[in-house]
Amino acid sequence: MDMHIRSKGFSVNEAVMDAVRRRLDFSLGRFDQDIRRVDVRLSDTPNLTGSDDKSCQLEVYLSGGGSLWIREDGHLFTPIIQRAARRLSRALARVQGRKSIHAPRA
């Protein structure tokens, strides 16, 4: 699975990149043949109260064309990455289910 990880507002170290790759490989591995590329965008921006708001945006480009996009916000990266990966996995399962319904029968 071709994966691109980018960050805004902080620098991503190897430990974070490995954790993101492992989580997405686990969540999206069964859809590997349907996925052309995954873009991961992590951002950390201060809000008005002084705390940091973190977000994880996942965009999957499908091998048959089209893309899916998920965004999660929160205060810690680990749970928002997990939620985003889980939501993306469910969305891909729905898309795969629709493709099998509309596939021509032999």
N, C-alpha and C positions, 0 to 999 in steps of 0.2 A: 504494500500500500504506500503510495507516494504521499508524504506528509510534509507540510510546510508549517513551521511554528514561528510566529512573530509576536513581539511584545511592544507595548506602548507605555511609557511612564516608568519603566524599570528594565533591567537586563535579565534575560533568562539564562540561568546556569544549566549545566549538564544534568543535574539531578532533577530539575523541574522538567526538562525536555524528555528525559527517560521516563518519568512518571506519567507524563501526558501520552507518550507513545505506548506505554504498557496499557494504560487505561483504554485508549482508543482501539488498540489491537484486540483487547479482550472484548470490548463492546461491539466492535464493527467487523471483527474477523470473519464471521460467517457470511458477510456481504462483500468480501474482498473481490470477487469476480464482477460485482456490479459497480464498484467504486474506481474511478479513474484517479482522483486526487482529493486530499483532505487539507483544507486550510484552517489553521488554528490561530486565532488572534486573542491574546491575553492583554488586558489593560488594567492599570492601577492608577486611578485619578483621585485626588483629594476632593472632598465635597465641602459644603459650607460649614459643617460642624467640626471639621478638622480631621475626621476619620477618613480612611481610604475606602473607596468603592472599587471593587474588583469586578471584572467581567470576563467572560469566556465566550467567544463567538466561534462556532464551528460551521464551516461551509464544505459540503461534499459535492463534488462534481461526478455525476454518474456516467458510466461508460456508454450508456445508450443515449446520452444527451440529457440536459437539464441539470438542476442542482437543488440541494436542500440546505436550509440555513437555520441554525438554532443559536439563541443567545441566552445566557444565564448571568445574573448579577448576584453579588453577595459580598461578604466581608472576608472570606477565606477562599483561596484558590482550589484546594482539594475538593471540598463539597460542590463547588459550582462546576468544576470539570466533570465530576462524577454525574451530576444531574444532567448536564448538557450531553454527555456521552449516552446516558440512558435514554433521554428524549430522542436523540438522533437515531439510536438503534430501533426504537419503536416506530419512528417515522419511516425508516428504511424498510422495516417489516411490512408496514402498510403499503408502501409503494410496490414492494415485491409481490404482495398479495393481489394488488390491482393488476399487475402485469400478468399474473397467472390466470386471472379471471378473463382477461381480454385476449389471451393467447389463442391462436387458431388451433382447432382440434384436428387431429389426424384421423 
